[in-house]
Amino acid sequence: MTLKRNNRSNFAFSLWLINLSIWLLVSNSSFATQKHSHEKIRNAAIEFVRSQIPEGITIKSIKAGKIDSRINFQQCSQALEMSSSNKKYIAKNWTIGVRCSSTPSWNIYIPVKAQLTQKMLLSKTTITRGELLTTQNIKFVEHEITNQNQNYFSNIADVIGREAHRTIRPNRIINASMLQEALMVHKKEAVLIYAKNNHLQISMKGTALKNGRYNQMIKVRNNSSHKVIDAIVIDRGIVAVSF
């Protein structure tokens, strides 16, 4: 009787193993025939671009290009790997590489367009060449970021006190090429000359022989000795020399 019971147990166990093998084979075959949806691939590319946009940038929209409906991708058993050749985090056009490393592996490149905006400084009025930028002639406006206007200013402190390098018409985005450091010393004006070494610092009156901007070297005449010296502009009406 014991032998018959063991035979029945072994037969039942063998039958269970056969059923399990068939189930695994069917399951694997079913998984192998599953396709990774194009929508999920496109959404993965969109979310990757979204994760790259810095704080302070407003995302109006992000759209991924369509994938050819004739192309099928096997369901990826791993998380999709994302990459981009774009080295700029504030960009309008992206090309995102989407890769599946499971077997069989596959990859595709998807174009993604991002509409981004940020507060930018614009000219409120006409700013003539040499005119200082102030809160009276510039303003903040939420504006779309494009490949042509990425040298904009978003901090008013970066432009106050600088002057227009050329005439700027109203409602123009202010960028670095439009500005230059304001003159701190004007030709023929009185200046204070600081002269110093490791042990002594003295000051004397002088006259600028040339216009000067911050950290620029200009010719200055010492009013006491009438000697012409080279000095560096360090502040408004102030120059420095070493001796």
LINFENCOR-V280262 format. One record per pair of residues at least 24 apart in sequence whose ideal C-beta (glycine too) atoms are under 10 Angstrom apart, sorted by the first residue. I is the first residue (numbers start at 1). GAP is how many residues later the second one is. Records with the same first field share a line. If there is no record, write none. Layout:
I->GAP, GAP
This chain:
30->45
31->43, 44, 46
32->42, 43, 72
33->41, 42
34->40, 41, 42, 43
35->37, 38, 39, 40
36->36, 37, 38, 39, 40, 41, 44, 62, 64, 70
37->30, 36, 38
38->26, 28, 29, 30, 31, 33, 34, 35, 70, 72
39->25, 28
40->33, 35, 36, 40, 58
41->26, 32, 35, 39, 55, 57, 59, 65, 67, 69
42->24, 25, 54, 56, 66, 68, 70
44->35, 36, 37, 38, 52, 54, 66
45->35, 37, 39, 49, 50, 51, 52, 53, 63, 64, 65, 66, 67
46->48, 50, 64, 66, 68
47->35
48->32, 33, 34, 35, 36, 46, 48, 49, 50, 62, 64
49->33, 35, 37, 40, 42, 45, 47, 61, 63, 64, 65
50->62, 64
51->31
52->30, 32, 34, 36, 37, 38, 39, 42, 44, 62
53->36, 37, 38, 61, 63
54->35, 36, 62, 64
56->34, 62, 63, 98
57->32, 33, 57, 59, 60, 61, 88, 97
58->57, 58, 59, 60, 61, 84, 86, 87
59->55, 56, 57, 58
60->54, 55, 56, 57, 84, 85
61->52, 53, 54, 55
62->32, 50, 51, 52, 53, 54
63->48, 49, 50, 51, 52
64->30, 32, 34, 46, 47, 48, 49
65->30, 31, 44, 45, 46, 47, 48
66->44, 45
67->31, 41, 43
68->40
71->35, 37
72->34
73->25, 27, 31, 33, 34, 35
74->26, 28, 29, 30, 31, 32
75->25, 27
76->24, 25, 26, 28, 29, 30
77->24, 25, 26
78->24, 25, 27
80->27
81->24, 26
82->28
83->24, 26
84->25, 28
85->24
86->26
88->59, 62
90->24, 26, 28, 55, 57, 60
91->25, 54, 55, 56, 59
92->24, 52, 53, 54, 55, 56, 58
93->54
114->31
115->29, 30, 31
116->28, 29, 30
117->24, 25, 26, 27, 28
118->24, 25, 26, 27, 34, 36
119->24, 33, 34, 35, 36, 37
120->24, 25, 29, 32, 33, 34, 53, 54, 55
121->31, 32, 33, 34, 35, 37, 38, 39, 51, 52, 53, 54
122->30, 31, 46, 48, 49, 50, 51, 52
123->41, 44, 45, 46, 47, 48, 49, 50, 51, 55
124->46, 47
125->43, 44, 45, 46
126->38, 41, 42, 43, 44, 46
127->36, 37, 39, 40, 41, 42, 43, 45, 47, 51, 52
128->35, 36, 38, 39, 40
129->34, 35, 36, 37, 38, 39, 49, 51
130->33, 34, 35, 36, 37, 50, 52, 53
131->32, 33, 36, 37, 51
132->27, 28, 29, 30, 31, 32, 50, 51
133->25, 26, 27, 28, 29, 30, 31, 35, 41, 45, 46, 49
134->25, 26, 27
135->25
137->27, 31, 33
138->30, 36
139->31, 32, 35
141->30, 32
143->30
146->27
148->25, 27
149->24, 25, 26
150->25
151->24, 25, 26, 27
152->24
153->25, 26
161->75
163->50
180->33
181->31, 32, 33, 34, 35, 52
182->31, 32, 54
183->25, 28, 29, 30, 31, 33, 50, 53
184->24, 27, 28, 29, 30, 31, 32, 34, 49, 50, 51, 52, 53, 54, 55
185->24, 25, 26, 27, 28, 29, 31, 33, 35, 46, 48, 49, 50, 51, 52, 53, 54
186->24, 25, 26, 50, 51
187->24, 25, 31, 32
188->33
189->48
190->33, 47
191->27, 29, 30, 32, 40, 42, 44, 45, 46, 47, 48
192->42, 43, 45, 46, 47, 48
193->27, 28, 29, 30, 31, 36, 38, 45, 46, 47, 48
194->37, 38, 40, 41, 44, 45, 46, 47, 48
195->27, 34, 36, 44, 45, 46, 47, 48
196->44, 45, 46, 47
197->45, 46
198->44
200->43
201->39
202->41
203->35, 37
204->37
206->25, 33, 35
208->25, 29, 31
212->25, 27
217->24
